[in-house]
Amino acid sequence: METWWKITLPMHDSGLGGKTHILKDRFARIFMANNATTNAAMFVHNDNPGILYFSPQGFRIASNVLTLFKPVPCRPPREQDVKLVVGAVGTERFFLHSSEAA
């Protein structure tokens, strides 16, 4: 299994103009510049918008930006715990853990 990455930012940085918003915009630009790579994705935790997850391909295409935010390796998040922020619609069904797998 390839490595997923997690970035945790303070809750106060999750609003408009905060680090979470800036990171989402930068990742979206990189995603589009890479022809919307199918397996590249960014997710946000449902209960804490400061917790961001990046698929292995997402990290590969944006590592130069993501490393500035001190990412840590992690397991793929559970599908019911996150929502897709940047990526191909439906991507989460293919590589996230369901509640049974967690």
N, C-alpha and C positions, 0 to 999 in steps of 0.2 A: 504494500500500500504506500502510495506517495504521501509526502508530508503536507499537511494543512498548516496554516499560519493564523495566529490570533493577535490582534492589537487591542489593547485596553486603554481607553482614554477616559479622563474624568467626565462625569455626567455633565458638568457645566460647559464642556467643550462640544456637546452634541447638537447645539442649536444652530440656526442659520448663521453662517460666518465663522462658526467654531471649527476646530480641527477635524471633527468627523465630517462636516460638510465639505471642507477643503479637500480632505482625503478622498471622499466620494467623487468629487468633481475631477480630481487628477486621475483617479483610477478609470473613470468613465472615458476620459480623453484617450488614455493609453489603450483601453479596451477597443475603442472605435478605430484608433490608428493601427491596431493589429487585426483589422477586418472582423471585429466582434468574434474573436476566437471562442468557439463553442464551449470549451471546458474551462474557460477563465471566468471566475465569478467572485463577487463580493457580497457577503451577507451581514446583516446586523441582528443582534440578539433582540428578541421581542421585549424582554423585560429591562434591558439596559442598552440604550442606543450608543453607548460608548464602547461596547464590545463588538468588534468587527472580525469577521472570518474571511479568509481568502483561500480559494481552491489552489491546488498545486500549480496549475497552469496560470492562474491569476497572479500568484506570487512570482512566477517566472517572468511574466511580461512586464511586471511593475516593481520588481525588486529594488531598483534604484531609488524609487520614491518610498516604498514601504519600509525599507531598512531605516529610514529617518525616524520612524515611529516605534522602533524597538519591538518588532514582532517576535513572538515565541512559537515554537512548533506546538501543534495540538492535534487531537483527534478531530475528524469531521464532526461538526455539530449535528444535533438531532434535528430532523426536518421540522418538527413542531415547535422548536425553540427559536427559529430564525426566520427572517424573510429576505428574499433576494433583493439586493439594492442595485447591483450592476451585473448584467449577464443575460444570457439567452433565456427567455421565458420557458419555464418547465425544466430548466437545468437541475434544480434542486432534487427532483425526483430520481435522477440518475446517480447521484453520488453522495447524498446525505443519509445519515442513519435514521431509520424510522424508530419509533418508540420501542419496538420489539428488539432491535439490534443494539440499543444503548445499554 
